[in-house]
Amino acid sequence: MVDARPEVRPAPRLRVIFLGPPGAGKGTQAARLAAWGKVPRISTGDMLREAIAAATALGKQIAPLMEKGALVPDQLLIGVVQERLMRDDCKKGYILDGFPRTLRQAEGFETMVGGDLTEEMLVFDVEVPRPELLRRLSGRRWCPACQSTYHVDNNPPKKDMLCDREGAQVIQREDDKEVAVARRLAEYDERTAPLIDYYRNRSRFYRIDGYRPPDAVFQELTSIAGGRAS
Ligand code: AP5
């Protein structure tokens, strides 16, 4: 049967923050929402991994931290994001994936954009039970050329573990190995989870059940972002 509902369209100037633990599906959904809303996705994890791959001064400084699952210093991230938000493509909106991640970063972001804009931001807190997070992270594979993400069981590349877009061999991220994952989850609990209360009272905050198929999660996000959900 044909879906007769009108297409859900993004609100003008879509601005979103994704919160949620490692493996919750933030990157997967942020990429889809950015394409839907025709706004850039700003993934601090991807930006930092690009700096490491290019062996820039920043990349050399942060590589040992990221490999073991530790957070990169706040001041560095605030500077990187501030510079990125000044580009023209952010004027019509953006999707932040992986930032802010500490109270200090959230305060730095608010200083950057102002309190009014913070109130307008959509904040999606994507929640997934911990055993499922571990399953997703241990099975995740990643293309070092274009940063596309796969999963060995539920989203493998079409052919021989080669990236569908780049044809490169997909690999496991260093920080998806067991010890680093434990550290990332601990960092999340201690330093990122407090942002839930911070944004609950400051922005248009939505708790999203991320333990569902990606399409179901995406449909809820677009309903909210298109102004159709309550
Ligand atoms: P980052 O790259 O941001 O990693 P993360 O936050 O730990 O998030 P992940 O990429 O692990 O998970 P995700 O929620 O995006 O899930 P995904 O969609 O990939 O950061 C990495 C590191 O960079 C940090 O540890 C830190 O060192 C540094 N860093 C970055 N930002 C920083 C900041 N602001 N401050 C300080 N340091 C910072 O999905 C995971 C898997 O599950 C995939 O295989 C996917 O296919 C699968 N999947 C997704 N959705 C579903 C679904 N609905 N059902 C089943 N499987 C699914």
Boltz pocket constraint, residues with backbone or C-beta under 6 A from the ligand:
constraints:
  - pocket:
      binder: B
      contacts: [[A, 20], [A, 21], [A, 22], [A, 23], [A, 24], [A, 25], [A, 26], [A, 27], [A, 28], [A, 29], [A, 44], [A, 45], [A, 46], [A, 48], [A, 65], [A, 66], [A, 69], [A, 70], [A, 71], [A, 72], [A, 73], [A, 74], [A, 77], [A, 97], [A, 98], [A, 99], [A, 100], [A, 101], [A, 105], [A, 136], [A, 137], [A, 139], [A, 140], [A, 141], [A, 149], [A, 150], [A, 151], [A, 152], [A, 154], [A, 155], [A, 175], [A, 184], [A, 210], [A, 211], [A, 212], [A, 213], [A, 214], [A, 217]]
      max_distance: 6.0
